[in-house]
Amino acid sequence: MDRSVAVLAYPGMSVFETGIVTEVFGLPRPEFDVDWYDLRVCAERPGPVPVVGGAALHTPYGLDALAAARTVIVPGVPDVAAEPSPELVTALRRAHRQGARIMSICSGAFALAGAGLLDGRRATTHWQYADLLARRYPRVRVDPDVLYLDEGDLLTSAGSAAGLDLCVHLVRRDHGAAIANAVARRLVIPPHRDGGQAQFIEAPVPADPDDDRIAGSITWALAHLGEPLTVARLAAQAHMSDRTYLRHFARATGTSPIRWLVDQRVRASLALLETTDVPVERIAATVGFDSPVTYRHHFGRAMRTSPSAYRRAFRATATPRDDAMPGDGATPRDGATDQAGA
């Protein structure tokens, strides 16, 4: 694997934006016993780059180094109303032609869109800028509700903290769940956050004293993923009616209990696919899906691939049973809307 990572520094940026990238990809990680990343901070013009607070970041690396990297990260732009410079556009397009994966954090999506890389692709950015991105670049399929999107060679994330989620996700792609989880633990963040950025949009809603009860029900559900879980069971854990629970859960997480459960079950299955030879039928049952067909359906929607293809991507070989499971491609049956495994 080419370990080169380049992050763009630009005048007026917050050091937090580059700090996200350097913390994940720049620090040495000898404890993992894998080839870690080789990070370079690049600028349009090598030398001092003024940052927020009156300081300056000095780098000897320019756009040639950026374009040559295997992973290119644009953590923001100086002005969302301006077009990226022709030099930056050229470097981003060159990197993309050469097979680099290109990632943006927050307003960095405007640079990718300005280079034409996001035309016809799904992308996200900070919720404050989503409408502007859609208006300025109508060929981009802007999704303002997610924390990040992985389109394979192009990855975009919402606000700065969501960039941290995406960086950990990239580590998962490269090195598997165990190492990604270890990195997340060192950062004192969850390996995966649930819900979209809708939960962070400013709204005139007062603090909800029932959120603690929602949090308690979530903790309980995570410990019982393999069991049949319904809205009624979760609401009972929170000592609420079903209707009240649904309202408070959506307010606290930005999603519904069933969508949250499905996502958690898919996420729980990743480590089993990566580190065991357990057949898909058993994995589906272990994490709480009522059938392998249902599991494959939800896995495909969440991960944009099949369980067996995901396993092959993280392991040298897949088990024959996994590759020859009956029912691939079938549509899961319609079931009760309050049952996460249906």
Protein Blocks (a to p, Z undefined) as FASTA:
>chain_A
ZZbdcddddehiafklmmmmmmmmmpccfknopacdddddddfbgcjdddehhiacddfb
dfklmmmpmbdcdfbdfblkbccdfklmmmmmmmmmnopacddehjlmmmmmmnopmgoi
acdddfklmmmmmmmmmmbccdfkbmbdcehjaccdddfklmmmmmmmmmmmmnojklmm
mmmmmnopafbdgdifklmpccdddcdfklmmmmmmmmmmmmmmmpccdfklmmmmnopa
fklmmmmmmmmnopafklmmmmmmmmmmmmmmmmmccdfklmmmmnopabfklmmmmmmm
mnopafklmmmmmpmbdcfklmmcghihiacddddfkbfkZZ
